[in-house]
Amino acid sequence: MNKSVQSTTRQANIGIDIINTRVLVTNDDGISSPGIKLLYEVACSLFSDVWVVAPASEQSGKGHSLTLQTGLEVHNTSEKRYSVSGTPTDCMILALNEIMKHSPPDLVLSGVNNGYNLCEDITYSGTIGAAMEATIADIPAIAFSQETREEGEIDCELSKKLIKKIINKLINFKWPDATLFNVNF
């Protein structure tokens, strides 16, 4: 489907057909974080074509920054799964312009971030930065963040129950142009 048809479809809703949707999952906590594993699992339960392009290590607090002074390393860790030695924004740019260049995502899911992204924190958040980069590229994006427990971990069971419901609701909702959703638990 070409971009002009996608944009027209998104005016009625975001144009997501669950069966044929290509989804990109990313975050700022790193490719091995519990939050991205959870989001990937939920995405796979909803969509038929799920990709992961995420930082190789934690990139919290990087906001919408780019890596400019050093080269980036990209590792294909398994089918449709890539780790990048840069920021979440680097991950999105590489995904959209290289890795998924010939088959871009229909939806980007970012998170589940370890900790809230509220108020001024959204300006520092790599989770939000990745979603913002998708939105700039005219791809719908939803960022998810979860309050941490005292042990410093997210409550995966709470997120798992709610994320699936929220995604189902939002993909059938009329999105204003250039909008991303920031969901906090």
Disulfide bonds with the S-S distance in Angstrom:
none
